[in-house]
């Protein structure tokens, strides 16, 4: 289990665990910061390809539709490589 580093205040922890990339997201995600979250998540996946992307949303009290769009984009990206996106709390 390797701990990784994220450059976004929206990501509290990242680790690689076997074929999974586990990312803990924190804070409210809305139109103002969802582009930053998208960029950081795609960058982490590019640097650490994983079959399963596990997103822990326990520290996310609110998400608007722009945040949901980021999750859908990640799901579509993972499906192209037979991967999965798993949401947890």
Secondary structure, DSSP 8 states (H G I E B T S, - for coil): -EEE----TTEEEEEEETTEEEEEEES-B-TTTHHHHHHHHHHHHHHS--SEEEEEEEE---B-HHHHHHHHHHHHHHHHTT-EEEEE-
